[in-house]
Every structure is written in C-alpha cells, then in structure tokens.
Amino acid sequence: MNQKEGTFQRVEKTAEKMYGPRKLLVCGYLAKEQETFMTCVKETDLNDLPVVFIGEDEGDKLISEMLT
C-alpha cells in the first residue's frame, strides 16, 4: 500500500526480494468453492505456491499470523 496516498499499487516484477517465503493468501471463497479455486491455481504458473485460505473469523488477525 502506498502510505502517502493511502492507495494500493500494482506489484511489478523486480529484482528486489520480498521478505519471507512466497504464499498465496486467499479470502472471499466459501469452503465448497475452494476446491474449484485450487483447480484453477494448479493450471497456472502459481501451482508451486502454498495457498492459505482466510475465513471470516480471521479478519482481526495479523497477516503474519495467517501466513504462519
């Protein structure tokens, strides 16, 4: 997030490494929709990323907690 403007910016390819291991954080999918989502992920170049689904009850958690 761009803190000066308070808006999000698109993440571009860069040589700069981000902190921590790569994971895909996903929210907004019902449990029965998650399998369909995973099928789509497996058909892309993201298929090697661990996927973490976030439920409604986890909205107050820190992102770092959800990714652990």
N, C-alpha and C positions, 0 to 999 in steps of 0.2 A: 504494500500500500504506500502510496506517495503521501507522506505525513504533512507536507506543506500544503497540498491541495485537498487532502482527505479523500482521494480517489484511488482506485486500483489502476495499475498499469499492466499491460501485456508483458509476459515474461518472454524474452527473446533468447536465442542461442548465444552463449557467451563462453569464454574460456575460464571465467571466474567460477570456482567451485562453491556450491551452496553447502551449508552446514548440515551434517548428518546424512544418514542413508536415505536413498530415494524411496518414497512410498506414495501411493495414490490414496488420498483422503476423499471419501465419497459420502455425501449426505443427500437426503431427499428421496431415497428409494425405499419402498416397502420391502419387507423381507421376501415376499414372493417375486418381486421384481429384480432382486439382487442376482439371481441366477442368470437372468437374461442379460443383465449388465456385464456379468463376468464372461459370458459367451462372446459378447462384443469386444471386451478387452483382450481376450485370447486371440482374436483375429487381427489385432493391431500390433504395432511395434512396442506397445506398453505391456505386453504379456509377461515380461520378466519382473515387473514391479509388484511388490506385495500390495494388496488392496485392503484398506481399513474402512469399514462401513460405520458411520456415525448415526446413532439413534437420537430421537427427540429428547430423551432423558439425559443426554450428554452435552447439551448446549452450554452448560456453565463450566465445563472442563476446559483446561488449557489445551491448546493444540498439541503441545509436547506430551501431555498425558495421553491424549487419544492416539498418538502415533507410537507409543511405547508398547 
